[in-house]
Amino acid sequence: MFDINNILRENIKKLVPYSSARDEFQGEASVYLDANENAFGSPLDTNYNRYPDPLQYAVKLRLSEIKGVPARNIFLGNGSDEAIDILFRSFCNPGVDNVIIVPPTYGMYEVSANINDVALKRVPLTAEYQLDLDGIAEAIDKHTKMIFICSPNNPTGNSINRADVETLLANFKGLVVVDEAYINFSRQKTFIQELTEYANLVVLQTLSKAWGLAGLRVGMAFASEEIIEVMNKVKPPYNINEASQQLALEALQNVDQVNAWIKETLAQRDKLVLALRNFDFVLDIYPSDANFILVKTTDAKGIYNYLVSHGIIVRDRSKVTLCEGALRITIGTPQENETLIETLKTFK
Ligand SMILES: *Cc1c(COP(=O)(O)O)cnc(C)c1O
């Protein structure tokens, strides 16, 4: 059985969180003289002189409607990158504990581990970009606190077999973090619905990709109430600024617009794949459940540099484990994708 007390750091168990002015008084008043704010306003058209809601209740309420999960199971971070860092700081003792990652995968798990002085165990994906469950089982020791699974996976684009993730959830005594940054583009269903089933599950999502709000920095973690409480205790008191909260709330009313873009992105993805297949230098295009494709080429560096010289930037992933010769290409607007294809026609 999973017990959060077996994995929580002792200092975090005992931590008394910072209590802000807005924590100590909640409700409506006519005069606020409790937070040393500038009572006159801001030198802007909009006033931002008041501190934002530390727990972002209005945004969570709207997310709760969209995602079908209670607000108390939602954590908001300054990007999901902040949620990743807070998980490390809450559960991993520097210099003692370790986490498992399954490369090729998203780079921030490793960076966050390094910042927090937490050892990494790498269990590469199989040749089909799926989990090596035996390898993971062997890598787990008594100091393993988290396993990071990105699905759909960045940079490969494929989804990880659901049954394999469930095997980990059922057997691992630490946290299984399922990063669903690209779930909106996927045919697979989210793991959010499994929260009631698995107490050790953390699902990450973000407003940075399908929602088109990368500049606002709003990421989400969905987990049990006890995990969310720990994360709220550890986070900086006002981690999502007022402008981001207001704009995120406004954007979250426009579900239809986002769904229309997702549909268009998927249609463009199919079209781009067909067009890319015609080039001799394209060896393989991996099936994608995301808004990008991983393309194996004969000359990643050469194509990358050629595109840069024409003002087109893709991601060279050819130095990454199991991605030899590969470029990662984000799906753009129809016009951008057309420009890419036309430019590639003159390569070499
Ligand atoms: C882009 C990305 C994120 C980053 O999300 P932010 O909310 O912008 O911090 C997280 N995970 C994966 C796999 C990503 O590709």
The ligand as a MOL file (V3000), in Angstrom:
LIG
                    3D

  0  0  0     0  0            999 V3000
M  V30 BEGIN CTAB
M  V30 COUNTS 15 15 0 0 0
M  V30 BEGIN ATOM
M  V30 1 C 6.3990 21.7240 -22.8190 0
M  V30 2 C 6.4170 20.6630 -21.7970 0
M  V30 3 C 6.1950 20.9570 -20.4530 0
M  V30 4 C 6.3270 22.3640 -19.9830 0
M  V30 5 O 5.2110 22.9170 -19.5760 0
M  V30 6 P 5.1690 24.3580 -18.9110 0
M  V30 7 O 3.8240 24.2770 -18.2960 0
M  V30 8 O 5.2880 25.3390 -20.0200 0
M  V30 9 O 6.2620 24.4830 -17.8990 0
M  V30 10 C 6.0830 19.9120 -19.5460 0
M  V30 11 N 6.2470 18.6400 -19.9490 0
M  V30 12 C 6.4940 18.3390 -21.2280 0
M  V30 13 C 6.6580 16.9380 -21.6280 0
M  V30 14 C 6.6140 19.3330 -22.1850 0
M  V30 15 O 6.9300 19.0200 -23.4490 0
M  V30 END ATOM
M  V30 BEGIN BOND
M  V30 1 1 1 2
M  V30 2 1 2 3
M  V30 3 2 2 14
M  V30 4 1 3 4
M  V30 5 2 3 10
M  V30 6 1 4 5
M  V30 7 1 5 6
M  V30 8 2 6 7
M  V30 9 1 6 8
M  V30 10 1 6 9
M  V30 11 1 10 11
M  V30 12 2 11 12
M  V30 13 1 12 13
M  V30 14 1 12 14
M  V30 15 1 14 15
M  V30 END BOND
M  V30 END CTAB
M  END
